[in-house]
């Protein structure tokens, strides 16, 4: 039984915590490292960097991804940049300022020590990536360029036009390929993890299914690392790749891992608006565009259908600049998203259905010239034109908030190990660094910090006690878990109903967006908690999954993921209902300031909510990790 959770943070001043922790890597001698085998699930920036670094240190690594190549991981979709406190602009940035901005941006719901460690490591990440040849943008004199992002008043974001994630992933991938060639990393593409194997109370392996052949296999190891990203696709429409899912982390949760803060889901303010009811994917426009683009809507409802060029300056409401004069268009994502929803709810939204606001570059083009804007954001403008048919150099972009990132994830301690010994969780799959709202350009920072620097230094602390304890994949625990996997697949294929997977997924997504999306309230959450079990029951009686198990079967892949979403959605709504406050992206309408901002309850809810699976049909058990702040003082977040 777990009472108050212990994150295992070493004592001492913040600046010393990570430095005192670095010696963990010495606990396993170089000669013994090749005797250990580590499973890494996920090959994006977090998983790929972890696998490459562990391989380079001499450990034997099995790396799994469901894409046809690690280069296709969702990390390539990150556009705007990666934060680091190098202060190249000499504008007052520092490790402490990055740390403070991140804590404040997360509305004081993240673990202080983890965030400080992240800020400390940030500068090393840039050095690592430059050494790998990542083509960051540079100033005329050759120095690395920086730009601003939401929630910061300094320029600390390193970027490669609008392709930063892709370029960082290519750097990581070449390091991974080097270890594959050296024989320390074995790659398993088009292979999906379907369950976690617990052996003697510890995570010792996984059950997988080949997406090419349908073959189910057991893999044993000394430790398991999950780097499988977030669960934003539970909303059906999101900026995530269509394959992103919750299956790996949710099935680890059902094996005993605690799931922390699942209701903390981020809505990104600059997404291309929905164009039709049968749309299955949304496209992100990088937050970096808000550096030069100005966000506005007409002041009068009757002007909303006019072409933007016919609305004079005095009839435009630059609402972010009006409401948040200190930060203006660079207000944090949760605040900017709610502000956009507010003006659209007032009837001043633009475009089809009135669900859009303008992101206008006319002033920037007039001031800097079109060529400069093209150099900074050219490929983003091309993406926008391909999707909408509009030239954003001539007319303003239309944007609207959409589901983007998930701050919640499996609970981990300071070593990035879950409450299940031997199960480590990194990147977006864990909950640790962003609190109730992630600042822009911090996802890449966390993924690479976890993979390149933190995990390789903390994993040996666990492995040092595991010499010779790796079980055989033929052990009864593996056979029993594999039997459960096969039974679940057989059950899906035998339903033989009439409704498609998309129908159920879309129904769930619409329900969550309405009841547990950009704003929530008790009545709506209780309605969702009544509807989700009924929808899940309908799924298991009336879903139609075509094809067979022993085959290339994308319908079966999706069926398992949608089934997990239908269970996980209930956990999200339970967490949102229990957190009776507003914090960051978790905006409860009952708890807001007179200005309409999020109103926290620090006395009762300055804590991580971590949920323990209690069995099907049973309410999960809530555990609390109190959040202690020794440096930052809790205050009402203000960007005015």
Secondary structure, 3 states (H helix, E strand, C coil): CCCCCCCCCCCCCHHHHHHHHHHHHHHCCHHHHCCCEEEEECCCHHHHHHHHHHHHHCCEEEEECCCCCHHHCHHHHCCCCEECCCCCCCCCCCHHHHHHHHHHHCCCCCCHHHHHHHHHHHHHHHHHHHHCCCCCCECCCCCECCECCCCCCCCCEECCCCCHHHHHHHHHHHHHHHHHHHCCEEEECCEEEEEEEEECCEEEEEEEEECCCCCEEEEECCEEEECCCCCHHHHCCCCCCCCCCCHHHHHHHHCCCCEECCCCEEEEEEEECCCCCCCCCCCECCHHHHHCCEEEEECCHHHCCCCHHHCCHHHEECHHHHHCCCCHHHCCHHHHHHHHHHHHHCCCCCCHHHCCEEEECHHHHHHHCHHHHHHHHHHHHHHHHHHHCCCCCCCCEEEEEEEEEECCEECCCCCCECCCECEEECHHHECCCCCCCCCCCCHHHHHHHHHHHHHHHHHHHHHCCCCCCCCCCCCHHHHHHHHHHHHHHHHHHHCCCCECHHHHHHHHHHHHHHHHCCCECHHHHHHHHHHHHHHHHHHHHHECCCCCCCCCCHHHHHHHHHHHHHHHHHHHHHHHHHCCCCECCECECCCECCCCCECCCHHHHCEEEEEECCCCCCCCEEEEEECCCCCCCCCCCCCC
